[in-house]
Amino acid sequence: MKLNDQDFHQLIKNAPLISIDFIVQNKENKVLLGLRENRPAKGYWFVPGGRIQKGETISRAFKRISANELDIELEVASATLLGIYDHMYAYNFYEDGSFGTHYVVIGYKVDVELELNMLPKIQHRSYRWFNIHEIQSSEQIHANTKAYFN
């Protein structure tokens, strides 16, 4: 179920959002990151992912989000659960300065080969493969992405 703008605004203000993040690794052990187009991580390199919708199972959300973010429908059984993470932001999608955003994120590692030029440009304006050292040391990579590699 997709919320209208007013209801989504109230949800972000009053409750955590639940999402799935994909830590995509290729054969060279490099990790896929996209340069975010919108808040709450706008302007940072970040892993692909998305929100789980009300009434949607994790399995169904995994397929939908992977299709939307990676242009390939993946099965949750093909992934490795990394853990549950809290992502706290001082700001929100609406750029309403009166409240932040709290995500409860299910992090999954997926091993898949992807062509960067074939990836959707909805949430991210460009993509790159990063090695772990680059992720840990770059200030252009969001702290919530770095947390997957600590």
N, C-alpha and C positions, 0 to 999 in steps of 0.2 A: 504494500500500500504506500503510495507516494503522498506526502503531506503538501498542503498548499503553503505559500510563503509565510503567512501569519502564524500558522500552527508550527512550522519548522522553526521560526524565530523563537517562539515560546519554548519549544522543546530544548533548543540549544541553551537558552537562558536558565532552564530549570532542571535539566537532567543530563546525564552522560549519554553520549552516542556510542554505539557499538559498531566496530568496524573490523575489517580484515586487511592486513598488509601482506604483500608478497615480497619476500626477499629472494629475488631471482638471481641465481648463480649460473654462469656458463661453464664450459669445459676448462677455461683458463682460471677458474675461481674468481672471476670478476663479477661484480654485483651491478645490476641494472638500476639506475636512478634517473628520474625525470625532473626537469626544472619546472617547479610548480607555477601554475597560472593564477591560482586563486587562494584566498585565505582558507585555513589559518596558516599555511606554510608558504605563502606566496613569495616567489623570488629565491627559494632555497631548493637545492637538490634533495629529492625525497623518494622513498620507495613507492611503487604503485600500490593502490589499494582503494577501498571504498566502504561505505556504510552498509550495514545489514538493515533491511527494511522490516517493519512490523509484519509478522506472519510468515516471514521467510526463514526457512531452515538454514543452518550454516552451510550445508551441502549445496543447496540451491543458490545461496548468496555467493559461495565460492565460484560456482560456474558462471554466474551473471557478471560478477566483478572481474573475474579473469578475462572474460570475453570483452567487456567494456574497456579494461585497462591495458590488456596485453594482446587483444585481438585473437585470442585462442581460448577455447573453453576447456578449463582444467577440472579434474576431479579432486576433491579434498583428500581422497585416499592416496593420491600420487604425491602428496606434500608431507613435509615433516613439521610438526608443531614445534615452534620455538618457545612459545609461552604467551602469557597475557601481560600486556603493558598498559600503563597509564600515560596518555599524552595530554598534557595540560598546556593550554595557550591563554595568554592574557587578552586575546582578541577573538573575533568570530567572523564567520562568512559575511555577515551583514555590515561589518565595520562599525557596529554599534559599540562605542567605548564603555558602556555601562556594565558589560559582563564578558567573560571569557568562554572558552570551549573546553570541555572535558571529553576525551575519547577513551573508551576501554577497547583496546586493540588486541585482536588475536593475530599473532605473527606466525606466518608459515614460510618455510624455506621451500622453494621449488627450483628444480634443475631443469632448465629448458633453454634451447637455443632460439633466439629471436633476432630478426632483422630490424635494426633500429629505425630504418626509413619506413617500415610497415606499421609501426606502432601508432595508435590514435593520438591526436593532438588536442584532446578535450581538456584534460586536467593538467597536462604537461606540455610546454611549448617545444621542448627538445629532450633527447635521451642520450645517455652515455653509459659506458661500462667503466666502473671504478674498481681499483684494487682496495683491499681492506685498509692498507696504510693511508691511502688518499682519503678514504672515508673518515678515518679516525683523526686525521690532521687538518682537514680543510674546514675553514670557517664558512664556506658556501654550502656546506651540507648540514642540514638541520640536526639539532641535538637528539630529537626523537628517532631519527634514522641511525645516528651513531650508536644509540643505546642497544641496537640489535647486535653490535659487534664488540661490546665491552665484556 
